[in-house]
Amino acid sequence: ANMSHELRTPLNAIIGYSEMLTEEAEDDGLETYASDLRKINSSGEHLLTLINGVLDLSKIEAGKMDMHIEEFDFNYFLDQIKATVKPLIEKNKNTFVVEKPDDLDKLTNDQTKLRQILFNMLSNAAKFTKEGSINLAVTNYGEKVRFAVTDTGIGMNAEQLGKVFEEFTQAEATTSKDYGGTGLGLPISKKMAEMMGGIMEVESVEGKGTTFSITIPVIVAEAER
């Protein structure tokens, strides 16, 4: 976790300069160079995602992951999530439906970490679903709230379900090659949900789709260790 700054600073420079050079190459009509520069940029972004995941994991395991608890507006928060993930979901020609309760106005939590969990669940669904539907259903149980993401994607069998929360593990060896990803998003999301005093669950039928859900307190008092 102490390596955070040393790893991210040069990598952000690589990403920043590759973006700048890509724009210059495109302006000058140098498409061959622009294409190669886009590959550098994409690889840099992928590496940054992996590094951020490893750092998050090490912080959680070392008990050094801090929670910034604050009260925030539930509907505005959900609108931000929808706006962020909509292009990602529509990329594979999927429809996106959000169901939310009328009687939930405020949440008290670390909204950055909650956003990260929901974005992980939704981007995961978007990645494994093509020309299907993705549904985010929010249910208010009074003291607890459940966020469930259901897709009509490739689904998982019993063996794959057993490995889904293992670090650096994809459901199958071919999954990483076909769909990309680091295998860290869901294990980190599960640990963060537990820090919030909640749980993360999964149900899936191979070939039919998957539901990932978190059930967390509406008011998180402090991080669970």
N, C-alpha and C positions, 0 to 999 in steps of 0.2 A: 504493500500500500504506500510505502514511503517513496516508491519509484514513480509515482503519478506524474509529477511535474517533468521529470527527466525524460519520460516516455512520450508524453503528450506534446511538449513544446516543439521538438523537431518534426514530429509527425504532422502537426498543424501547419508548420511551415511548408512541408512537402505538398499538403493538400491546397494551401493558399496559393503557392507559386504555380502549381499545375493548373489551377483554375484560371489564373491570370494569363499564363502562356497559352492555354486553350483558346481563350477569347481573342488573343492577338493572332494566333494561327488561323482562327476562323475568319477574322477581319481581313487577313492577308490572302485568304483563299487557299491556304495550305492544309487541305483536308487530311492528307496522309499523316502529317505531324499532329493535327488536332485529334485524330482518331487514337493515336498512341498516347497522347497526353490525357485523353479521357480515361484510358485504361490505367494510367498511373494514378489519376485522381480516384477512380473507383477502388483500386487496390488499397490506397491510403485510407479511404473511408471505411473499408472492410476491416483493415487492421486496427483502426481507431475504435471500432465497435467491439472487436475482440479484447483490446487492451482495457477499455472501459468496463467490460464484463468481468475480466479477471480482477481488476481493482475493486469493483463492487463486491465480488465474491470474497476477496481477501479481507476487506473491511468488515463484512458481516461476520465472517468466521473468527476474526480477531476481536469482535465485539466493539469495533470502532465506527460502525455505521451510525451516524447521528440522524435523529428524526426531528424535523422542524414542524411541530404541531401548531396549526392555526385553524381558525374557523373560516370557511369560504363558501361561496354561493354554488350550490349543486348544479343548477341549470346552466349557469355560465360555464362551469367546468366541463359539463357534458357537451355543450356546444363547441368548445375548443377541441375536445377529443374527436367529435364528428368531423369538424373541418380539417383536422390533421390527417385522419385515416381515410377519408372519402376517396382521394385520388389513388391511394394504394390499393383499396378494395376494388375500385372500378377498373384498374389496370388489367385485371384478369376477367373483365366483363361480368363481375359479380354485382348483385343488388345488395344494398345495405339498409337494414331496418333497425330502428332504435325504439325500444319500449321503456317508458319511465313512469314512475308513480307521480301522482299529483300532490301528494302530501309530504314531500321531502324537499325542504328549502335549503338547509345548511348541512355541511359535513365538517367535522373537526378531525383533521388528519394532516399528514404530510402530503400536500397535493402533488408535488413533483414526483414523489415515489409512487403515489397512486396512479398518476398519469402514465408513469413508466410501465407499471404492471398491466394496465388496460391496453396500452399501445403494444406491448409484447403479445398479449392474447389476441388482439385484433390483427396485428401484422402477421402473426403465425397463421391465423385463419385465412387471411388473404393470400398467403404464400401457397397454401395447400388446397385452395379451392379455385376452380376455373369454371366460368359460366354457371355459377350457382348462387347461393344466397348466404349472407352472413348477418346474424341477428345479435344485437346487444340488448339484453333484457335486464333492467334494474328493478329489484323488488325490495320494498321497504318492510322490514319485520319489526319496526319500532326501535329497539335498541341496536339492531343489526341491519345491515344492508347487503344484498347479494347482487354482484355483477356477473352475468353469465353470457359468454360468447359462444354461439352455436353456429357451426358451418355445415355445408353439404359437401365437404371435400373428401379427400382420399381415406380418411379414418385410420384407425389402428387396430391391430389384433391384440389379444391378451398379453402376449410377450412384449410387444412394443409399448403397451400401456404401462407395464411394470418398470420400464426404463426411462419414461418420459421426463422424470424429474432428476435424473442422474446428470452430473456435470460433464460437459464436453461430449455428451452422447446424443446422437441422432437416433430416431426410431429404427433406421436401418442404415447400413454402411453406404448404400446408394443414395440415401435421402440427401445427405450433404452435397453430393456431386450434382444431383438433379435440381435441388431447391436452394442450395446455399445455406448459410447460417452457421453459428458457432456452437450451438447446443448449450448456451449459457442463459438465454433469455428466460426460459421457464423455471429452471432451478433458482435463479436470482429472484424472480417474481414470487415464487413459493416462500422463500425465506423472508422477503419483505412483507408479504401478507401475514406471516407468523409474527414478525416484529410488531405489526399493527394489532396483534391479539386476535388474528383471524386465521382462516384456513383456505387452502387452494385445493380444488378437486377437479377430476377429469372423468368424463364418460365418453366412450367412443365405440362405433361399430364400423368394422373394416368395409370400405367402399360406400359407406352411407354418410359419414361425417362425425364430427367431434364437438363436445361441449366442454370448455374450460370455464371454471367459475371461482370467484373468491367471495367469501362471506366475512365481513369485517364489522367492527363496531361503528355506529354512526358517529360516536364521539370517542376518539382514541385519546386516552389520558397520557400515556407515555409508552415508549418503545419496550416491547418484551425482549428480554435477553435469553 
